[in-house]
Amino acid sequence: MNIMKYERWLFGIAALALVSTCAATAADVTAQQLPPASAAPLRPHDIVLEIGAGAAMRPAYEGAKGYEFNPAGFLTLHYLWLPGLGNVKSDRAREGFFIAPSFRYVYERDSADHPELRGLGTVDRAFEVGGKVGYDWSLFRSWLAVRQGFGGHNGVVVETGIDIRFRPSAVTEFTVGPRASFATSEYMKTYFGVTALESSLSGLTAYDPGGGIKGAGLEVTGRYEFMPQWSLVGTVVYERLIGDAGASPVVKLGDENQLAAKLGVTRKFGLKLFSE
């Protein structure tokens, strides 16, 4: 493990410690500190977040056969109240529409680290920022997320899925559901394309993929609340690259079947942002 990897692990540990301290300050109020019931706000919190850190296993790059292990972060929005809009996201609601932010970090793909990619250009790390909309009803949730890429790619990624939720006990929860992902041509060319120059340097066939469906698969998530506000969270995602992505020479060198997993400890806390 090189110095950069040690720095990533230390950053993850430090982040979890900071989250724990901030969360305890924001959310853990003892009975002696609580104001009289008559003075209690109508909304104790305007936003409830769950933040944590852990470890992840992921393909070395999209379409790779090998895997890498990295620190992982967790961020979930459970509740959000906005002036003029009211509750725009609430896990306590059994039915209704919701909105939430959506983020993804895409690791750098350095061809020098992967002999099968020699001759292909390096793709810098990327950040994807966007939003998610969905609908909750009973034990089911459907959702659609749209994100814009910055850095390594400037394409748009769309993900959609359906979650089926199970609660075997008051402190455990499992969700399982199908997933599908789509991407614009800018994204597909960046990660699955082979230019004429790259073809001459690598020996791979030149390839110019278009936008459209990228993959389909299944996601399973488990949660165990071992202490109030503290949870152990794990996620396993299987995706099969299809369409122009699955036909890419880059993927043919690797594997269309992609598996990713992460496990970590999270802390839930709430903040009051707006006056009554």
C-alpha positions as CSV (number, residue, x, y, z in Angstrom):
1,M,0.0,0.0,0.0
2,N,1.6,3.3,-1.1
3,I,1.6,6.6,0.8
4,M,-1.5,7.9,-1.0
5,K,-3.5,4.9,0.2
6,Y,-2.3,5.4,3.8
7,E,-3.5,9.0,3.5
8,R,-6.9,7.9,2.3
9,W,-7.4,5.6,5.2
10,L,-6.2,8.2,7.7
11,F,-8.6,10.7,6.1
12,G,-11.5,8.3,6.5
13,I,-10.7,7.6,10.2
14,A,-10.4,11.3,10.9
15,A,-13.6,12.0,9.1
16,L,-15.5,9.5,11.2
17,A,-14.1,10.9,14.4
18,L,-15.1,14.4,13.3
19,V,-18.6,13.3,12.4
20,S,-19.0,11.6,15.8
21,T,-18.0,14.7,17.6
22,C,-20.3,17.0,15.5
23,A,-23.2,14.6,15.6
24,A,-23.0,14.2,19.4
25,T,-23.1,18.0,19.7
26,A,-26.0,18.4,17.3
27,A,-28.3,15.6,18.2
28,D,-27.5,14.2,21.7
29,V,-29.4,16.6,24.0
30,T,-29.9,15.3,27.6
31,A,-33.1,15.6,29.4
32,Q,-31.7,18.3,31.7
33,Q,-30.8,20.4,28.6
34,L,-34.3,20.2,27.0
35,P,-36.5,23.3,27.3
36,P,-40.0,23.0,28.9
37,A,-42.5,21.3,26.6
38,S,-44.3,24.5,26.0
39,A,-41.1,26.1,24.6
40,A,-40.2,23.1,22.4
41,P,-40.0,23.9,18.6
42,L,-42.7,22.5,16.4
43,R,-39.9,20.9,14.4
44,P,-37.0,19.7,16.5
45,H,-34.9,19.4,13.3
46,D,-35.1,20.8,9.8
47,I,-32.6,18.3,8.4
48,V,-31.6,14.9,9.5
49,L,-28.4,13.4,8.0
50,E,-26.6,10.1,8.3
51,I,-22.8,10.3,7.8
52,G,-20.2,7.6,8.2
53,A,-17.0,6.0,7.0
54,G,-15.8,2.5,6.2
55,A,-14.2,0.4,3.4
56,A,-15.2,-0.5,-0.1
57,M,-14.4,-3.1,-2.7
58,R,-14.9,-1.9,-6.3
59,P,-13.7,-2.8,-9.9
60,A,-10.3,-1.2,-10.6
61,Y,-12.0,0.7,-13.3
62,E,-15.4,0.5,-15.1
63,G,-15.3,-2.8,-17.0
64,A,-12.2,-4.2,-15.2
65,K,-11.7,-7.8,-14.2
66,G,-9.7,-7.0,-11.1
67,Y,-10.8,-5.2,-7.9
68,E,-9.4,-2.6,-5.5
69,F,-10.1,-1.7,-1.9
70,N,-10.5,1.9,-0.8
71,P,-11.9,4.0,2.1
72,A,-15.6,4.7,1.6
73,G,-17.9,7.5,2.8
74,F,-21.6,7.3,3.6
75,L,-24.1,10.2,3.3
76,T,-27.8,9.8,3.5
77,L,-30.5,12.4,3.7
78,H,-33.4,11.2,5.9
79,Y,-35.4,14.3,6.5
80,L,-35.5,17.8,5.0
81,W,-37.9,20.7,5.7
82,L,-37.7,23.9,3.6
83,P,-39.6,27.2,4.1
84,G,-42.5,27.4,1.7
85,L,-42.2,23.8,0.7
86,G,-42.6,21.9,4.0
87,N,-41.4,18.3,4.2
88,V,-39.6,17.6,0.9
89,K,-38.0,14.4,2.2
90,S,-39.1,12.3,5.2
91,D,-38.4,8.6,5.9
92,R,-41.3,8.7,8.4
93,A,-43.8,9.2,5.6
94,R,-45.3,6.0,4.3
95,E,-46.5,7.5,1.0
96,G,-45.6,10.5,-1.1
97,F,-43.1,12.1,-3.4
98,F,-39.6,13.1,-2.2
99,I,-36.5,14.8,-3.5
100,A,-32.9,14.4,-2.3
101,P,-29.3,15.2,-3.5
102,S,-27.3,12.6,-5.4
103,F,-23.5,12.4,-5.5
104,R,-20.8,10.0,-6.8
105,Y,-17.0,10.0,-6.9
106,V,-15.3,8.3,-9.8
107,Y,-11.7,7.2,-9.2
108,E,-9.0,8.0,-11.7
109,R,-8.2,5.4,-14.4
110,D,-4.5,5.4,-15.0
111,S,-3.5,3.2,-17.9
112,A,0.0,2.9,-16.4
113,D,-1.5,0.9,-13.5
114,H,-3.2,-1.6,-15.8
115,P,-1.1,-3.4,-18.4
116,E,-4.2,-4.3,-20.5
117,L,-4.9,-0.6,-20.9
118,R,-1.4,0.5,-22.1
119,G,-1.8,2.9,-25.0
120,L,-5.1,4.4,-23.7
121,G,-5.2,7.8,-22.1
122,T,-5.5,8.4,-18.4
123,V,-8.9,9.5,-17.2
124,D,-8.8,11.9,-14.3
125,R,-11.0,11.5,-11.2
126,A,-14.5,12.9,-11.6
127,F,-17.3,14.2,-9.3
128,E,-20.9,13.8,-10.2
129,V,-23.5,16.1,-8.6
130,G,-27.2,16.1,-9.1
131,G,-30.5,15.2,-7.5
132,K,-32.9,12.3,-6.9
133,V,-36.7,12.2,-7.1
134,G,-38.9,9.3,-6.0
135,Y,-42.1,8.0,-4.6
136,D,-42.7,6.0,-1.4
137,W,-45.6,3.7,-0.9
138,S,-45.9,1.1,1.8
139,L,-42.8,-1.2,1.6
140,F,-41.8,0.0,-1.9
141,R,-39.8,3.0,-3.2
142,S,-39.2,4.0,-6.8
143,W,-36.6,6.6,-7.7
144,L,-34.7,8.4,-10.5
145,A,-31.3,10.1,-10.0
146,V,-29.7,12.5,-12.5
147,R,-26.1,13.7,-12.1
148,Q,-23.7,16.0,-14.0
149,G,-20.1,15.1,-14.2
150,F,-17.1,17.4,-13.5
151,G,-13.4,16.7,-13.8
152,G,-12.7,13.4,-15.5
153,H,-15.9,13.5,-17.6
154,N,-18.5,16.1,-18.4
155,G,-21.4,13.7,-19.3
156,V,-24.7,13.1,-17.6
157,V,-25.5,9.9,-15.8
158,V,-29.0,8.7,-15.0
159,E,-29.8,5.9,-12.6
160,T,-33.2,4.4,-11.6
161,G,-34.4,1.6,-9.4
162,I,-37.1,0.1,-7.2
163,D,-36.5,-0.7,-3.5
164,I,-38.4,-3.4,-1.6
165,R,-37.9,-2.8,2.2
166,F,-38.0,-5.4,5.0
167,R,-37.8,-4.8,8.7
168,P,-37.2,-8.1,10.6
169,S,-36.9,-6.2,13.9
170,A,-36.9,-2.6,15.2
171,V,-33.1,-2.3,14.7
172,T,-32.6,-4.1,11.4
173,E,-33.6,-3.2,7.9
174,F,-32.9,-4.7,4.5
175,T,-33.6,-3.4,1.0
176,V,-33.3,-5.1,-2.3
177,G,-34.2,-4.0,-5.8
178,P,-33.4,-3.8,-9.5
179,R,-31.2,-1.1,-11.0
180,A,-30.6,0.4,-14.4
181,S,-28.1,3.1,-15.5
182,F,-27.9,5.3,-18.6
183,A,-25.2,7.8,-19.7
184,T,-24.7,10.4,-22.4
185,S,-22.2,9.9,-25.2
186,E,-19.6,12.2,-23.4
187,Y,-19.5,9.7,-20.5
188,M,-19.5,6.6,-22.8
189,K,-16.7,7.9,-25.0
190,T,-14.6,8.8,-21.9
191,Y,-14.7,5.4,-20.2
192,F,-15.6,3.0,-23.0
193,G,-14.3,4.6,-26.2
194,V,-11.0,4.1,-28.1
195,T,-9.8,6.9,-30.3
196,A,-7.8,6.3,-33.5
197,L,-4.6,7.3,-31.8
198,E,-5.3,5.1,-28.8
199,S,-6.0,2.2,-31.3
200,S,-2.7,2.6,-33.0
201,L,-0.8,2.7,-29.6
202,S,-2.8,-0.1,-27.9
203,G,-3.7,-2.5,-30.7
204,L,-7.4,-2.2,-29.7
205,T,-10.1,-1.6,-32.3
206,A,-11.1,2.0,-32.5
207,Y,-14.5,2.4,-30.9
208,D,-16.9,5.4,-30.7
209,P,-19.9,4.5,-28.4
210,G,-23.1,6.5,-28.3
211,G,-25.2,7.5,-25.3
212,G,-27.9,5.2,-24.0
213,I,-28.3,2.4,-21.5
214,K,-25.1,1.5,-19.7
215,G,-26.0,-1.3,-17.3
216,A,-28.6,-3.2,-15.4
217,G,-28.4,-5.1,-12.1
218,L,-29.4,-5.5,-8.5
219,E,-28.6,-3.8,-5.2
220,V,-28.9,-5.2,-1.7
221,T,-28.5,-3.1,1.5
222,G,-28.5,-4.1,5.1
223,R,-28.6,-1.9,8.3
224,Y,-28.2,-2.8,12.0
225,E,-28.6,-0.1,14.6
226,F,-26.4,-1.3,17.4
227,M,-26.7,1.9,19.4
228,P,-29.2,4.8,19.3
229,Q,-28.2,6.8,16.2
230,W,-25.3,4.5,15.4
231,S,-25.6,1.8,12.6
232,L,-23.6,-0.8,10.8
233,V,-24.4,-0.4,7.1
234,G,-23.5,-2.7,4.2
235,T,-24.3,-2.5,0.5
236,V,-23.6,-5.0,-2.4
237,V,-24.3,-3.9,-6.0
238,Y,-24.1,-6.1,-9.1
239,E,-24.2,-4.5,-12.5
240,R,-23.9,-6.0,-16.0
241,L,-22.6,-3.6,-18.6
242,I,-24.8,-3.8,-21.7
243,G,-25.5,-1.8,-24.8
244,D,-22.5,0.2,-26.2
245,A,-20.8,-0.1,-22.8
246,G,-20.8,-3.9,-22.8
247,A,-19.6,-4.0,-26.5
248,S,-16.5,-1.8,-25.7
249,P,-13.0,-3.3,-26.4
250,V,-12.1,-2.0,-23.0
251,V,-14.8,-4.2,-21.4
252,K,-13.9,-7.1,-23.6
253,L,-10.5,-7.1,-22.0
254,G,-12.1,-7.2,-18.6
255,D,-15.5,-8.3,-17.6
256,E,-19.1,-7.2,-18.3
257,N,-20.1,-8.3,-14.8
258,Q,-19.3,-5.7,-12.2
259,L,-19.5,-6.2,-8.4
260,A,-19.0,-3.6,-5.7
261,A,-19.5,-3.6,-2.0
262,K,-19.0,-1.3,1.0
263,L,-19.3,-1.6,4.8
264,G,-19.1,1.1,7.4
265,V,-20.3,2.7,10.6
266,T,-22.7,5.6,10.4
267,R,-24.1,8.3,12.7
268,K,-27.4,10.0,12.3
269,F,-27.9,13.5,13.6
270,G,-30.3,16.5,13.1
271,L,-29.9,20.2,12.8
272,K,-32.2,23.2,13.2
273,L,-31.7,25.5,10.2
274,F,-34.8,27.8,10.2
275,S,-36.8,29.6,12.8
276,E,-40.5,28.7,13.4
